[in-house]
Amino acid sequence: MTNEEKLRDYLKRVTTDLAQTRERLRKLEDDRVEPIAVVGMACRFPGGVASPDDFWTLLTSGTDAVAPFPEDRGPEWASVYDPDPAAVGRSYAREGAFLGEAADFDAQFFGISPREALAMDPQQRLLLETSWEALEDAGIDPLSLHGTATGVFTGLIYHDYAAGGVDSVEGYVITGISGGVASGRVAYTLGLEGPAVTVDTACSSSLVAMHLAAQALRSGECSLALAGGVTVMARPGTFVEFSRQRGLAADGRCKAYAEAADGTGWGEGVGVLVLERLSDARRLWSPGLRGTWQCGEPGRCSNGLTAPTGSRVIQSALAGAGLSAGEVDVVEGHGTGTRLGDPIEAEALLATYGQGREDGSPVLLGSVKSNIGHTQAAAGVAGVIKMIQAMAYGVVPATLHVDAPSTHVDWSSGAVELVTEATAWPQTGRPRRAGISSFGFSGTNAHVILEQAPEEPAEQPDDTRALPVVPWLISARGLDGLAAQAERLGAFVRSHAELDPVDLGWSLATTRAGLPQRAVVVGTDREELLAGVAALAGSAQPSVPSSGEPWPLAREPRRIGFVSRPRSAAARHGPGPVRGLSGVRPVLRRGLRRAGAAPRPSGPAAGRCPAGGRRAAGPDHVGAGGVVCGGGGAVPVAGVVGCGSGCGGWSFDW
């Protein structure tokens, strides 16, 4: 090979290497800024809020969830009030926004003993329940994530649950009150193998947790993440501390950005989001929302350690999202109702979002704290859920308790408008966008920018045909839970008349965990199915079912046999395909016997189908809990919820 040929070969290799390096760098840069999709969410907030839909109802109805101190948390709460702000060890506020059912917990559902459950901080219990619910909201069977690189990122700041005495639960206390265990317990219970991180940056904790989750997703440390925050005040110490600082509103209400602002009002809550890279969300399902997450440490404000500032972190978030301030429509502010903090935050918003708005329309400003108080470690995620719902419904809810915008803010210095009544979200010809702020009194502030999900083309089914009956599968840990699940399902379906019973049956079969206690409700239409669900909800052990009623519940695990319908019309209407095939296929015969599902003879002696439908004239009916019968023959229950222990179930087709 001549020198010229060697040089040419070398240059070719260098050119190829450079092209590959450029491609790797491009991918790394794309991964670093890839938007994060919110694919599921769950929450509990004051005012009886048990879901994002409940939360939206509370917001749009203008509900004030502030109430007197709880009566089920010990004598301290009953004696801490004193109207004198100078009284030592007392609080001059006696109202807040509390979770009325913070003490409730289904320990059996998560396999936790009563003693250990008693030792667990209610914040850990709430995180377990809302994490499960958020995954179900995303259409993910929580049990299917066992062994996956799913991360848990939790904001939590209180550790006062065990301060009143722990003698009866010694041995469980160290894990029961540990902040680090709060995220680890979720990961352990679900078998998750991604990062499990608990964050305490005070009131910015949940947004910082989301920021860390986004970084972990983009770097490949995890493929799915649960992120959010939780606050339950077991003792009234925070009320006492802020009373000494004269930082509380005497009536317990946050008057965000208002002239009447006189201090913050404390609240409780929990919110969990399921996050995923947008590319993965598009590949697996249509995302519910797109978000770009940025978080920063802006340093110390000149007004003191605990006073907020925010313009720097807002600018950082906008730069990370590749947006200008004028491309954001709404800001969910920190807005705690303090005379010092709110004006500082408002000035930062006026200096950023209030400038450079080419169309002249103002950015809309509000604060969810006017409804549910300052939920502290859950405040940021509460704002995110509010904005997700507002984007979906096209309405910005009113901020309550505003007599007039604060005169401590120069509102004329920028285009920012305080929302004091429900306002339609502006239509701008581009995706809706919102900014959410959370400030920690240690100085760590966070700002998230959310963008409306891109439109995804609706998928057209390849082939659809009517089903003679539709199965709805319901499962729980016990009989009481099964009845409660049926009651919730019935309420949900009745409030969503647009739902297709077949689509709902598919979702119940494929996106919910298969728990030990199970029932199948079958019916030919929506009303029959709802009647069956109501029957199940009203009885922990239904009687022999008929069409539209639930399948009898198995107290012991059953073996289930799965048999597919014949493909050809001749086979479907021929005599006894199951019986005939089992006669020549020993493996089929053995499998049916192991599952306790020997083929039934046709004819009058065969009686009714297990589901109570009419016996078909042609095919045999295998009634081992895996097949329901309709007028057209045996219909496999799509995705029967599990097979129980020792199941010999399998699929056979011809």
Salt bridges, closest charged atoms under 4 A:
GLU4 OE2 - ARG8 NH2 3.18
ASP9 OD2 - ARG13 NE 3.28
GLU23 OE2 - ARG26 NH2 2.53
GLU29 OE2 - ARG32 NH2 2.84
ASP30 OD2 - ARG26 NH1 2.49
ASP31 OD2 - LYS27 NZ 2.99
ASP64 OD2 - ARG253 NE 2.51
ASP64 OD2 - HIS401 NE2 3.57
GLU76 OE2 - ARG235 NH2 2.73
GLU95 OE1 - ARG253 NH1 3.19
GLU116 OE2 - ARG185 NH1 3.16
GLU129 OE1 - ARG44 NH1 3.19
GLU133 OE2 - ARG44 NH2 2.79
GLU136 OE1 - ARG512 NH1 3.21
ASP251 OD1 - LYS255 NZ 2.86
ASP262 OD1 - LYS255 NZ 3.03
GLU268 OE2 - ARG73 NH1 2.50
ASP280 OD2 - ARG277 NH2 2.79
ASP280 OD1 - ARG283 NH2 3.17
GLU297 OE2 - ARG300 NH1 3.50
ASP329 OD1 - ARG430 NH2 2.84
GLU332 OE1 - LYS386 NZ 2.83
GLU451 OE2 - ARG290 NH2 2.02
GLU451 OE1 - ARG433 NE 2.77
GLU456 OE2 - ARG282 NE 3.04
GLU527 OE2 - ARG526 NH1 3.41
ASP620 OD1 - ARG579 NH1 3.25
ASP653 OD2 - ARG567 NH2 3.39
